[in-house]
Amino acid sequence: MAVDLHPILAQRRSVRRFKPVPIPEEDLERLLFALQRAPTDASAQLYSALRITDPGLRAEVARLSGDQAHVKEAAEFFLFLADVHRLERLLAHRGEKMARWPKTALHFALLDAGLAAAYLALTAEALGYGVCFIGGVLNGVEELINLLELPKGVIPAVGLAVGVPDEAGPPRPRLPRRLVVHENRYRPYGPEDLEAGFQAMAPYSRVGNWGRVLRRYFAQGGTMEERERPYGRALARQGFDPDLPAGAPFYSLGALLEEALGEARGVLFREGEAWLERETEAFRGEGRPGEALLTALRKARGEIKDWP
């Protein structure tokens, strides 16, 4: 039997005010079933969903996500995680060693997590609940990893608040379809296309200026720029950076090199090793370039013992 989702999609909007009403177990079971039916590449299911039910823990997650009250007040809150840790454990259980593919792993793990979250959200809305995706989990991503004791290979992707709505309103606008849906080739945008986009999205802002929203989040000095370096450090720490060893406290190999050069007159790379040179001393690290330089820097700082 065909199911018409058009009325649900036509009215969907983010809900940020929830009634203090729990979700019945039978509906919760439907939501959990839905998230596990989401598509996944090569059957790997590179995601996990962390259901946060402890009020104190939920409050701390809300604080780290930008003090968003609806994270605390919703009947349910899920944190969707990009997760390759479980796959590595599964391979090891059968005597296989995980290959090194951190960028590809991150790509598919984020996709899997997003699809699972979307399936749960759409099912919740079909059941009459309200939902709100929480991108703010990246605001305190490093602290969140500590708080939730996430192992290497696991990183927060997005939060999802679910509950009985305590507000109503029209759905938010979307860009004109011609700006979003291309056919056969990517169509370049002309000035009239871009202006049409701003006009269509104007109601998104209370003052009718979508440009202010874009500037706040995406322009220089905006929210996304603030998130970039902590997120990069979190990726390196959790093993998703191909140039740095897992646990490295740096945004990128370039950031590590910049800091190393701030403490030395030069850095020398050879195959399998790196040297950090000062006026009267030098420190050597071994391994891939990022690993070798990080070791040399830690030796220079006295964090680990140098040769001999």
Helices and strands as residue ranges (DSSP letters): H 6-11, H 25-36, G 41-43, E 47-51, H 55-64, H 69-73, E 76-83, H 85-93, H 102-126, E 130-134, G 135-138, H 141-147, E 154-163, H 177-180, H 191-201, G 202-204, H 210-218, H 223-237, H 253-262, E 266-270, E 273-277, E 282-286, H 289-300
